[in-house]
Amino acid sequence: MSEKNQDDTFDPRARTREIQAQFAARGDALGWFDALYNEAEGDPSKIPWADLEPNRYFRDWAGENGLKGNGRTALVVGCGLGDDANYLADLGFQVTAFDLSPTAIAWAKKLYPDKDITFEVADLFQPFRGWLGAFDFVLEIYTIQPLPLDWRPRVIDAISAFANRTGEIVVVTRGREDNVEPDELPWPMSRKDLSRFETNGFVQIDFVQMPGEDDEPPRFVVAYRRRPVSE
Ligand SMILES: C[S@@+](CC[C@H](N)C(=O)[O-])C[C@H]1O[C@@H](n2cnc3c(N)ncnc32)[C@H](O)[C@@H]1O
């Protein structure tokens, strides 16, 4: 019997890996996200990352740094159910949030119907042209880590392209040491992986490592600002 039929023993992480592996075997690295949201039928406990609250590592970092929007524009990449977009809106950002999964975006709109957040279905690799170089603040939480390891540079390039000339990017990810091979989904990121942001013209302005819960890997919260262009 498939795990999803054994409700008392249902393990959302195991089911997620199962769906991801099925799609990967067909050469599809992206289709599993919408399939997972769809299969959950509105039950967030079936989605391993769906907490219905802002990411706690990002919230701790934002609190420590007194993050405020003051009307600045923000883009949330791979926003899932929209909890971090909602948090940024509460901090005073003008928020656009997107996800590849139409099911996730419909769900986010249902959770936050009255918030002034622009939710869009979009693929990171084929974004709206008007988003390129357009945002003051770009937030990426757990979107790089479940994409194939050999895509990492192009994923980071695509995220980098959204920040404007003085834009900031914050990444929240599971972390690993450079010399450790990641074994199973979600594949943690190393400092070497992250250095691609610096290749793309960003300066790292903060790097915080926080312990993961239970046996989870640590989390890295990393902030970048676009390197000023000298006159
Ligand atoms: C692990 S989930 C994290 C969701 C959310 N950031 C959170 O922390 O709750 C990764 C999200 O990225 C989205 N995603 C994956 N590939 C994408 C792509 N190419 N473009 C846009 N979104 C993508 C998935 O649909 C999924 O919602």
The ligand as an SDF file (V2000), in Angstrom:
LIG
                    3D

 27 29  0  0  0  0  0  0  0  0999 V2000
   10.5470   23.5000   -0.3680 C   0  0  0  0  0  0  0  0  0  0  0  0
    9.2900   24.5390   -0.9940 S   0  0  0  0  0  0  0  0  0  0  0  0
    9.4430   25.9800    0.0180 C   0  0  0  0  0  0  0  0  0  0  0  0
    8.2260   26.8620   -0.0530 C   0  0  0  0  0  0  0  0  0  0  0  0
    8.3070   28.1390    0.7850 C   0  0  0  0  0  0  0  0  0  0  0  0
    9.4170   28.9730    0.3780 N   0  0  0  0  0  0  0  0  0  0  0  0
    8.4000   27.7960    2.2380 C   0  0  0  0  0  0  0  0  0  0  0  0
    9.5040   27.8990    2.8030 O   0  0  0  0  0  0  0  0  0  0  0  0
    7.3780   27.4140    2.8250 O   0  0  0  0  0  0  0  0  0  0  0  0
    9.9570   25.0720   -2.5550 C   0  0  0  0  0  0  0  0  0  0  0  0
    8.9520   25.8830   -3.3480 C   0  0  0  0  0  0  0  0  0  0  0  0
    9.5570   26.3530   -4.5480 O   0  0  0  0  0  0  0  0  0  0  0  0
    8.6540   26.2220   -5.6110 C   0  0  0  0  0  0  0  0  0  0  0  0
    9.4520   26.1200   -6.8380 N   0  0  0  0  0  0  0  0  0  0  0  0
   10.2600   25.1070   -7.2170 C   0  0  0  0  0  0  0  0  0  0  0  0
   10.8220   25.3590   -8.4000 N   0  0  0  0  0  0  0  0  0  0  0  0
   10.3630   26.5750   -8.7930 C   0  0  0  0  0  0  0  0  0  0  0  0
   10.5710   27.3650   -9.9620 C   0  0  0  0  0  0  0  0  0  0  0  0
   11.3580   26.9560  -10.9710 N   0  0  0  0  0  0  0  0  0  0  0  0
    9.9460   28.5540  -10.0230 N   0  0  0  0  0  0  0  0  0  0  0  0
    9.1310   28.9700   -9.0240 C   0  0  0  0  0  0  0  0  0  0  0  0
    8.8840   28.2590   -7.8990 N   0  0  0  0  0  0  0  0  0  0  0  0
    9.4980   27.0610   -7.7920 C   0  0  0  0  0  0  0  0  0  0  0  0
    7.8770   24.9680   -5.2740 C   0  0  0  0  0  0  0  0  0  0  0  0
    6.6330   24.8670   -5.9440 O   0  0  0  0  0  0  0  0  0  0  0  0
    7.7200   25.0990   -3.7680 C   0  0  0  0  0  0  0  0  0  0  0  0
    6.5640   25.7900   -3.4060 O   0  0  0  0  0  0  0  0  0  0  0  0
  1  2  1  0
  2  3  1  0
  2 10  1  0
  3  4  1  0
  4  5  1  0
  5  6  1  0
  5  7  1  0
  7  8  2  0
  7  9  1  0
 10 11  1  0
 11 12  1  0
 11 26  1  0
 12 13  1  0
 13 14  1  0
 13 24  1  0
 14 15  1  0
 14 23  1  0
 15 16  2  0
 16 17  1  0
 17 18  1  0
 17 23  2  0
 18 19  1  0
 18 20  2  0
 20 21  1  0
 21 22  2  0
 22 23  1  0
 24 25  1  0
 24 26  1  0
 26 27  1  0
M  CHG  2   2   1   9  -1
M  END
$$$$
